[in-house]
Each structure stands twice: as structure tokens, then as C-alpha cells.
Amino acid sequence: MTAFKTTYNFTAILSLFPTENGGRKKPVYDHYRPSFSFNTVNHFSGEVSFPDLDELQPGGTTVAIVKLLASRHIPQKLKSGDPFTILEGDKIVGSGVIQEIQQEYRAPVAQ
């Protein structure tokens, strides 16, 4: 059986929780690198880019580009409308919803 590593690039509506609701104290900038969870216990590393902003303040919402790093455990067939959680370590700092999958790539992994 062949194992695969999957990576995704997608646009999403991304919201950071306000500081008073347990969110970050400082803004995030282009190339922000949190973890993501898609209704699983697993966390996936990725990078967020803000095409229309220099920074996103706590409590803010924007459209962002998310690039997930390759993993064998990313849920297969992510799609538009799927929600996700944004984490820093074990702390939930925001949430998002996938708008459009731009790229899905599966590469075989040597076992």
C-alpha cells in the first residue's frame, strides 16, 4: 500500500479572536505560521498570507491565502465551506472557513 503526503493551498475567510476572548495580544503579519485543525485532534503546520493587508489585528477578519505543509495525516478532500481552527501551540487564537481550494497535491512517500 502506498502512503501519500498531501498539501493544500486555499483561500479562506480568517478571523482572529479578540484579546479579551482569549486571542492574541499583538497583530499577525504576512507569512504568519500558526497550526491548523480541521475537526480532528491533529494539528497541521502552514503559512498565512494577507494579499490586501500588512497586518491583521486581534478581533479582525480578512480573506487570506493558506498554504499547508505536506503531511500524511491531512484530511483528504478538503473543500469549500470546511471550517478550521487556528492554533498557536495548544491555544486557539482564531477560526476560518475555506473559500476555494487553489491547489491540492498528493505525493507518494517511500516506506
DSSP file (Angstrom, degrees, kcal/mol; ACC not computed):
  #  RESIDUE AA STRUCTURE BP1 BP2  ACC     N-H-->O    O-->H-N    N-H-->O    O-->H-N    TCO  KAPPA ALPHA  PHI   PSI    X-CA   Y-CA   Z-CA
    1    1 A M              0   0    0      0, 0.0     2,-0.4     0, 0.0     0, 0.0   0.000 360.0 360.0 360.0 132.3    0.0    0.0    0.0
    2    2 A T        -     0   0    0    108,-0.0     2,-0.3   106,-0.0   108,-0.1  -0.733 360.0-148.8 -90.7 131.5    1.4    3.4   -1.0
    3    3 A A  E     -A  109   0A   0    106,-0.6   106,-2.8    -2,-0.4     2,-0.3  -0.708  14.4-155.1 -93.7 151.2    1.3    6.2    1.5
    4    4 A F  E     -A  108   0A   0     -2,-0.3     2,-0.5   104,-0.3   102,-0.0  -0.936  13.5-143.4-126.6 149.2    0.9    9.8    0.3
    5    5 A K  E     -A  107   0A   0    102,-3.0   102,-2.8    -2,-0.3     2,-0.4  -0.945  25.4-158.6-104.0 134.4    1.8   13.2    1.7
    6    6 A T  E     -AB 106  71A   0     65,-2.8    65,-1.7    -2,-0.5     2,-0.3  -0.911  11.4-174.8-117.3 140.4   -0.9   15.8    0.8
    7    7 A T  E     -A  105   0A   0     98,-2.5    98,-2.5    -2,-0.4     2,-0.4  -0.970   5.9-162.7-129.5 149.6   -0.5   19.6    0.7
    8    8 A Y  E     -A  104   0A   0     60,-0.4    60,-2.9    -2,-0.3     2,-0.4  -0.977  11.7-167.6-131.1 144.2   -3.2   22.2    0.1
    9    9 A N  E     +AC 103  67A   0     94,-2.4    93,-2.3    -2,-0.4    94,-2.2  -0.999  30.1 153.9-122.5 130.1   -3.2   25.9   -0.9
   10   10 A F  E     -AC 101  66A   0     56,-2.6    56,-3.4    -2,-0.4     2,-0.3  -0.989  42.8-117.2-152.2 159.0   -6.5   27.6   -0.4
   11   11 A T  E     +AC 100  65A   0     89,-2.5    88,-3.0    -2,-0.3    89,-1.4  -0.765  40.3 175.1 -94.0 148.6   -8.2   31.0    0.2
   12   12 A A  E     -AC  98  64A   0     52,-2.4    52,-2.8    -2,-0.3     2,-0.7  -0.987  40.0-115.3-149.7 154.7  -10.1   31.4    3.4
   13   13 A I  E     -AC  97  63A   0     84,-2.3    84,-1.8    -2,-0.3     2,-0.4  -0.884  44.7-167.4 -89.2 119.3  -12.1   33.8    5.5
   14   14 A L  E     -AC  96  62A   0     48,-3.1    48,-2.3    -2,-0.7     2,-0.4  -0.921  11.9-173.1-119.1 133.2   -9.9   34.0    8.6
   15   15 A S  E     -AC  95  61A   0     80,-3.1    80,-2.4    -2,-0.4     2,-0.4  -0.990  12.1-150.3-127.6 132.4  -10.8   35.6   11.9
   16   16 A L  E     -A   94   0A   0     44,-2.4    43,-0.5    -2,-0.4    78,-0.3  -0.823  28.0-115.5 -95.6 139.5   -8.6   36.2   14.9
   17   17 A F        -     0   0    0     76,-2.8     7,-0.4    -2,-0.4    42,-0.3  -0.447  36.1-102.5 -69.9 146.2  -10.3   36.1   18.4
   18   18 A P    > > -     0   0    0      0, 0.0     5,-2.3     0, 0.0     3,-1.5  -0.332  29.9-113.6 -64.0 153.3  -10.2   39.4   20.3
   19   19 A T  G > 5S+     0   0    0      1,-0.3     3,-1.7     3,-0.2     6,-0.1   0.892 117.0  56.5 -55.0 -43.4   -7.6   39.6   23.1
   20   20 A E  G 3 5S+     0   0    0      1,-0.3    -1,-0.3     2,-0.2     5,-0.0   0.641 104.7  54.1 -68.8 -12.5  -10.4   39.8   25.7
   21   21 A N  G < 5S-     0   0    0     -3,-1.5    -1,-0.3     0, 0.0    -2,-0.2   0.059 134.6 -83.5-106.1  23.1  -11.8   36.5   24.4
   22   22 A G  T < 5S+     0   0    0     -3,-1.7    -3,-0.2     1,-0.2    -2,-0.2   0.519  89.8 130.3  93.0   6.3   -8.5   34.6   24.7
   23   23 A G      < -     0   0    0     -5,-2.3    -1,-0.2     1,-0.2    71,-0.1  -0.041  64.6 -60.7 -81.1-171.8   -7.0   35.7   21.4
   24   24 A R        -     0   0    0     -7,-0.4    -1,-0.2    69,-0.4    -2,-0.1  -0.180  31.2-143.3 -64.6 159.9   -3.5   37.1   20.7
   25   25 A K  S    S+     0   0    0     -3,-0.1    -1,-0.1     2,-0.1    -6,-0.1   0.688  84.0  44.3 -94.6 -24.5   -2.3   40.4   22.2
   26   26 A K  S    S-     0   0    0      1,-0.1    -2,-0.1    31,-0.1    -1,-0.0  -0.812  90.4 -99.4-120.8 158.7   -0.5   41.5   19.1
   27   27 A P        -     0   0    0      0, 0.0     2,-0.3     0, 0.0    30,-0.2  -0.194  31.4-126.6 -69.3 166.3   -1.3   41.6   15.4
   28   28 A V  E     -I   56   0B   0     28,-2.3    28,-2.6    -4,-0.1     2,-0.2  -0.831  22.9-150.4-110.9 156.5   -0.1   39.0   12.9
   29   29 A Y  E >   -I   55   0B   0     -2,-0.3     3,-0.9    26,-0.2    26,-0.2  -0.693  36.2 -60.8-121.9 170.7    1.8   39.8    9.7
   30   30 A D  T 3  S+     0   0    0     24,-0.9    19,-0.2     1,-0.2    -1,-0.2  -0.209 122.6  29.1 -50.1 140.2    2.2   38.3    6.2
   31   31 A H  T 3  S+     0   0    0     17,-1.6    -1,-0.2     1,-0.2    18,-0.2   0.729  82.2 172.8  73.2  25.9    3.7   34.8    6.3
   32   32 A Y  B <   -D   48   0A   0     16,-1.2    16,-3.2    -3,-0.9    -1,-0.2  -0.423  19.7-152.9 -60.4 137.0    2.2   34.1    9.7
   33   33 A R        +     0   0    0     14,-0.2    14,-0.2    -2,-0.1    -1,-0.1  -0.622  31.9 146.3-124.0  72.8    2.9   30.4   10.6
   34   34 A P        -     0   0    0      0, 0.0    12,-1.4     0, 0.0     2,-0.3  -0.187  47.6-102.3 -86.5-172.5    0.3   29.0   13.0
   35   35 A S  E     -FE  45  87A   0     52,-2.7    52,-2.7    10,-0.2     2,-0.3  -0.774  31.0-148.0-106.4 160.2   -1.1   25.5   13.2
   36   36 A F  E     -FE  44  86A   0      8,-2.3     8,-2.8    -2,-0.3     2,-0.4  -0.954   7.6-162.5-130.3 147.3   -4.5   24.4   11.8
   37   37 A S  E     - E   0  85A   0     48,-1.8    48,-2.4    -2,-0.3     2,-0.6  -1.000   5.6-162.5-131.0 132.8   -7.0   21.8   12.9
   38   38 A F  S    S-     0   0    0     -2,-0.4    46,-0.1     4,-0.3     3,-0.1  -0.636  74.1 -61.6-113.7  70.6   -9.8   20.5   10.6
   39   39 A N  S    S+     0   0    0     -2,-0.6     2,-0.3     1,-0.2    45,-0.1   0.827 114.4 101.8  55.5  35.0  -12.2   18.9   13.1
   40   40 A T  S    S-     0   0    0      2,-0.3    -1,-0.2     1,-0.0     0, 0.0  -0.855  83.9-116.1-134.2 171.6   -9.5   16.5   14.2
   41   41 A V  S    S+     0   0    0     -2,-0.3     2,-0.2    -3,-0.1    -2,-0.1   0.633  89.4  95.6 -82.3 -14.0   -7.1   16.1   17.1
   42   42 A N        -     0   0    0     31,-0.1     2,-0.4    -4,-0.1    -4,-0.3  -0.499  65.1-148.2 -78.6 146.0   -4.2   16.6   14.7
   43   43 A H        -     0   0    0     -2,-0.2     2,-0.4    -6,-0.1    -6,-0.2  -0.921  10.2-156.0-111.2 141.1   -2.6   20.0   14.1
   44   44 A F  E     -F   36   0A   0     -8,-2.8    -8,-2.3    -2,-0.4     2,-0.2  -0.958  13.2-127.5-122.2 135.6   -1.1   20.9   10.7
   45   45 A S  E     +F   35   0A   0     -2,-0.4    24,-2.6   -10,-0.2     2,-0.3  -0.486  42.0 143.2 -79.4 148.3    1.6   23.4   10.0
   46   46 A G  E     - G   0  68A   0    -12,-1.4     2,-0.4    22,-0.3    22,-0.2  -0.961  40.7-111.2-166.6-177.3    1.1   26.1    7.5
   47   47 A E  E     - G   0  67A   0     20,-2.1    20,-2.5    -2,-0.3     2,-0.4  -0.988  18.7-150.9-133.5 140.0    1.6   29.7    6.4
   48   48 A V  E     -DG  32  66A   0    -16,-3.2   -17,-1.6    -2,-0.4   -16,-1.2  -0.934   9.7-169.5-114.0 132.5   -0.9   32.5    6.0
   49   49 A S  E     - G   0  65A   0     16,-2.6    16,-2.5    -2,-0.4   -19,-0.1  -0.938  13.4-148.0-118.3 144.9   -0.5   35.4    3.6
   50   50 A F    >   -     0   0    0     -2,-0.4     3,-0.6     3,-0.2    14,-0.1  -0.888  10.9-174.4-113.3  99.5   -2.6   38.5    3.5
   51   51 A P  T 3  S+     0   0    0      0, 0.0    -1,-0.1     0, 0.0    13,-0.1   0.782  86.5  32.2 -66.0 -26.1   -3.0   39.8    0.0
   52   52 A D  T 3  S+     0   0    0     11,-0.4     2,-0.3     2,-0.0    12,-0.1   0.385 115.5  56.8-112.5   3.2   -4.8   43.0    1.0
   53   53 A L    <   -     0   0    0     -3,-0.6    -3,-0.2     1,-0.1     3,-0.1  -0.931  55.4-151.6-134.9 155.1   -3.3   43.8    4.4
   54   54 A D  S    S+     0   0    0      1,-0.3   -24,-0.9    -2,-0.3     2,-0.3   0.749  90.2   1.0 -88.1 -32.1    0.0   44.5    6.0
   55   55 A E  E     -I   29   0B   0    -26,-0.2     2,-0.5     2,-0.0    -1,-0.3  -0.982  61.4-136.8-151.9 158.5   -1.2   43.1    9.4
   56   56 A L  E     -I   28   0B   0    -28,-2.6   -28,-2.3    -2,-0.3     3,-0.1  -0.982  24.4-145.4-122.5 119.8   -4.3   41.6   11.0
   57   57 A Q    >   -     0   0    0     -2,-0.5     3,-2.3   -30,-0.2   -41,-0.3  -0.426  34.4 -85.7 -79.2 153.6   -5.2   42.8   14.4
   58   58 A P  T 3  S+     0   0    0      0, 0.0   -41,-0.1     0, 0.0    -1,-0.1  -0.384 121.7  28.2 -54.3 135.5   -6.8   40.6   17.2
   59   59 A G  T 3  S+     0   0    0    -43,-0.5     2,-0.1   -42,-0.3   -42,-0.1   0.341  99.6 125.6  89.6  -5.4  -10.5   40.6   16.6
   60   60 A G    <   -     0   0    0     -3,-2.3   -44,-2.4   -43,-0.2     2,-0.4  -0.442  44.5-156.7 -88.7 160.4  -10.0   41.2   12.8
   61   61 A T  E     +C   15   0A   0    -46,-0.2     2,-0.3    -2,-0.1   -46,-0.2  -0.993  22.4 149.5-134.3 140.7  -11.3   39.3    9.9
   62   62 A T  E     -C   14   0A   0    -48,-2.3   -48,-3.1    -2,-0.4     2,-0.5  -0.972  49.0 -94.4-157.5 168.7  -10.0   39.1    6.3
   63   63 A V  E     +C   13   0A   0     -2,-0.3   -11,-0.4   -50,-0.2     2,-0.3  -0.821  52.3 176.8 -87.9 132.3   -9.6   36.9    3.2
   64   64 A A  E     -C   12   0A   0    -52,-2.8   -52,-2.4    -2,-0.5     2,-0.5  -0.878  32.7-121.0-134.6 163.1   -6.2   35.1    3.4
   65   65 A I  E     -CG  11  49A   0    -16,-2.5   -16,-2.6    -2,-0.3     2,-0.5  -0.945  28.9-162.6-106.3 125.5   -4.2   32.6    1.4
   66   66 A V  E     -CG  10  48A   0    -56,-3.4   -56,-2.6    -2,-0.5     2,-0.5  -0.926   8.3-169.9-112.9 131.2   -3.3   29.5    3.4
   67   67 A K  E     -CG   9  47A   0    -20,-2.5   -20,-2.1    -2,-0.5     2,-0.3  -0.965  11.9-155.0-119.9 112.0   -0.6   27.1    2.4
   68   68 A L  E     - G   0  46A   0    -60,-2.9   -60,-0.4    -2,-0.5   -22,-0.3  -0.679  19.1-120.6 -85.6 138.7   -0.5   23.8    4.4
   69   69 A L        -     0   0    0    -24,-2.6   -63,-0.1    -2,-0.3   -61,-0.1  -0.445  44.6 -83.4 -72.6 152.6    2.8   22.0    4.7
   70   70 A A        +     0   0    0     -2,-0.1     2,-0.3   -63,-0.1   -63,-0.2  -0.283  59.4 163.5 -60.6 137.7    2.8   18.4    3.3
   71   71 A S  B     -B    6   0A   0    -65,-1.7   -65,-2.8    -3,-0.1     3,-0.4  -0.988  44.1-138.5-153.4 148.6    1.5   15.8    5.8
   72   72 A R  S    S+     0   0    0     -2,-0.3   -68,-0.2   -67,-0.3    -1,-0.1   0.617 104.1  54.6 -78.5 -12.4    0.3   12.2    5.6
   73   73 A H  S    S+     0   0    0    -67,-0.1    -1,-0.2     2,-0.1   -31,-0.1   0.412  70.8 121.3-108.0   2.0   -2.4   13.0    8.1
   74   74 A I  S    S-     0   0    0     -3,-0.4    -3,-0.0   -68,-0.2   -31,-0.0  -0.453  77.0-100.6 -63.6 134.4   -4.2   15.9    6.4
   75   75 A P    >   -     0   0    0      0, 0.0     3,-0.5     0, 0.0    -1,-0.1  -0.326  41.3-117.8 -57.2 134.3   -7.9   15.0    5.9
   76   76 A Q  T 3  S+     0   0    0      1,-0.2   -70,-0.0    -3,-0.1    -3,-0.0  -0.430  87.7  21.5 -72.5 147.8   -8.4   14.0    2.3
   77   77 A K  T 3  S-     0   0    0      1,-0.1    -1,-0.2    -2,-0.1     2,-0.1   0.895  70.7-174.6  65.1  46.3  -10.8   16.1    0.1
   78   78 A L    <   -     0   0    0     -3,-0.5     2,-0.3     4,-0.0    -1,-0.1  -0.439  16.6-175.7 -59.9 148.1  -10.9   19.4    2.0
   79   79 A K    >   -     0   0    0     -2,-0.1     3,-2.0    21,-0.1    19,-0.2  -0.927  32.0 -67.1-146.3 167.5  -13.5   21.5    0.2
   80   80 A S  T 3  S+     0   0    0     -2,-0.3    19,-0.2     1,-0.2    20,-0.1  -0.294 117.9  30.2 -54.9 137.6  -15.1   25.0    0.1
   81   81 A G  T 3  S+     0   0    0     17,-3.2    -1,-0.2     1,-0.3    18,-0.1   0.245  82.6 136.0  94.4 -13.0  -17.1   25.6    3.3
   82   82 A D    <   -     0   0    0     -3,-2.0    16,-2.6    16,-0.1    -1,-0.3  -0.531  47.8-138.5 -70.6 129.8  -15.0   23.4    5.5
   83   83 A P  E     - H   0  97A   0      0, 0.0     2,-0.3     0, 0.0    14,-0.2  -0.484  22.5-176.5 -84.0 159.0  -14.3   25.2    8.9
   84   84 A F  E     - H   0  96A   0     12,-2.3    12,-2.2    -2,-0.1     2,-0.4  -0.975  20.7-127.0-149.3 163.5  -10.9   25.1   10.7
   85   85 A T  E     -EH  37  95A   0    -48,-2.4   -48,-1.8    -2,-0.3     2,-0.5  -0.890  16.3-140.3-112.7 142.8   -9.3   26.3   13.9
   86   86 A I  E     -EH  36  94A   0      8,-2.5     7,-2.5    -2,-0.4     8,-1.3  -0.905  27.3-176.0-104.8 127.9   -6.1   28.4   14.1
   87   87 A L  E     -EH  35  92A   0    -52,-2.7   -52,-2.7    -2,-0.5     2,-0.5  -0.907  29.5-161.1-126.9 151.2   -3.8   27.5   16.9
   88   88 A E  E >  S- H   0  91A   0      3,-2.6     3,-1.9    -2,-0.3     2,-0.4  -0.939  83.7 -44.3-123.4 105.6   -0.5   28.6   18.5
   89   89 A G  T 3  S-     0   0    0     -2,-0.5   -54,-0.1     1,-0.3    -2,-0.0  -0.617 123.8 -28.9  66.4-127.0    0.7   25.6   20.4
   90   90 A D  T 3  S+     0   0    0     -2,-0.4     2,-0.5    -3,-0.1    -1,-0.3   0.355 117.0 105.1 -98.9   4.4   -2.4   24.4   22.2
   91   91 A K  E <   - H   0  88A   0     -3,-1.9    -3,-2.6     2,-0.0     2,-0.6  -0.756  67.2-138.1 -91.8 125.3   -4.0   27.8   22.3
   92   92 A I  E     + H   0  87A   0     -2,-0.5    -5,-0.2    -5,-0.2     3,-0.1  -0.716  30.0 167.2 -80.9 121.7   -6.9   28.5   19.9
   93   93 A V  E     -     0   0A   0     -7,-2.5   -76,-2.8    -2,-0.6   -69,-0.4   0.457  57.6 -19.5-115.5  -5.1   -6.4   32.0   18.6
   94   94 A G  E     -AH  16  86A   0     -8,-1.3    -8,-2.5   -78,-0.3     2,-0.3  -0.985  53.2-128.3-178.2-175.4   -8.9   32.1   15.7
   95   95 A S  E     -AH  15  85A   0    -80,-2.4   -80,-3.1    -2,-0.3     2,-0.3  -0.936  17.6-175.7-148.9 169.6  -11.0   30.3   13.2
   96   96 A G  E     -AH  14  84A   0    -12,-2.2   -12,-2.3    -2,-0.3     2,-0.4  -0.978  19.5-134.8-160.6 171.5  -11.7   30.2    9.5
   97   97 A V  E     -AH  13  83A   0    -84,-1.8   -84,-2.3    -2,-0.3     2,-0.2  -0.997  31.1-117.0-136.4 130.5  -13.7   28.8    6.6
   98   98 A I  E     -A   12   0A   0    -16,-2.6   -17,-3.2    -2,-0.4   -86,-0.3  -0.482  28.9-179.7 -66.5 130.1  -12.2   27.6    3.3
   99   99 A Q  E     -     0   0A   0    -88,-3.0     2,-0.3     1,-0.3   -87,-0.2   0.862  66.2  -5.4 -93.0 -51.3  -13.5   29.6    0.4
  100  100 A E  E     -A   11   0A   0    -89,-1.4   -89,-2.5   -20,-0.1     2,-0.6  -0.976  60.3-130.2-151.6 130.7  -11.7   28.0   -2.5
  101  101 A I  E     +A   10   0A   0     -2,-0.3   -91,-0.3   -91,-0.2     3,-0.1  -0.718  24.0 179.9 -77.7 121.5   -9.1   25.2   -2.9
  102  102 A Q  E     +     0   0A   0    -93,-2.3     2,-0.3    -2,-0.6   -92,-0.2   0.806  67.4   4.7 -91.6 -35.2   -6.4   26.6   -5.2
  103  103 A Q  E     -A    9   0A   0    -94,-2.2   -94,-2.4     2,-0.0     2,-0.4  -0.971  52.6-174.5-153.8 135.4   -4.2   23.5   -5.3
  104  104 A E  E     -A    8   0A   0     -2,-0.3     2,-0.4   -96,-0.2   -96,-0.2  -0.998  16.6-178.3-126.1 125.5   -4.3   20.0   -3.9
  105  105 A Y  E     -A    7   0A   0    -98,-2.5   -98,-2.5    -2,-0.4     2,-0.5  -0.988  10.5-170.1-132.2 128.3   -1.1   17.9   -4.3
  106  106 A R  E     -A    6   0A   0     -2,-0.4  -100,-0.2  -100,-0.2    -2,-0.0  -0.973   7.4-175.0-117.2 125.3   -0.5   14.3   -3.3
  107  107 A A  E     -A    5   0A   0   -102,-2.8  -102,-3.0    -2,-0.5     2,-0.0  -0.965  28.4-114.2-119.8 135.2    3.0   12.9   -3.5
  108  108 A P  E     -A    4   0A   0      0, 0.0     2,-0.5     0, 0.0  -104,-0.3  -0.365  27.6-142.3 -65.3 145.8    3.8    9.2   -2.8
  109  109 A V  E     -A    3   0A   0   -106,-2.8  -106,-0.6    -2,-0.0     2,-0.2  -0.934  14.2-122.1-112.6 130.8    6.0    8.6    0.3
  110  110 A A              0   0    0     -2,-0.5  -108,-0.0     1,-0.1  -106,-0.0  -0.498 360.0 360.0 -68.4 137.3    8.7    6.0    0.3
  111  111 A Q              0   0    0     -2,-0.2    -1,-0.1  -108,-0.0  -109,-0.0   0.427 360.0 360.0-107.8 360.0    8.1    3.5    3.2
